[in-house]
Amino acid sequence: MFELLQPDRLLSRSEVELNFGVSRRFLEVSAVRGDGPPMIKIGRSVRYRVGDLREWIEARKVTSTSQEVQ
């Protein structure tokens, strides 16, 4: 489904969870810690660009569970 999403499209946390399988709770916690995907704040709303999500996920690709994510 997410292949059809344009790179500049903005998604809510619920939409990220639905389209990318990254839980809303993880996104909330990682936003506070600063180690999640880049986000865009519009007023009190938080949105995620599809292109940023794809890059963030790709950067976490590893070949074993002991490998560190850069």
Beta strands, then each sheet from edge to edge (+ up, - down):
strand 1: 10-11
strand 2: 40-42
strand 3: 45-49
sheet 1: 1+ 3- 2+
end
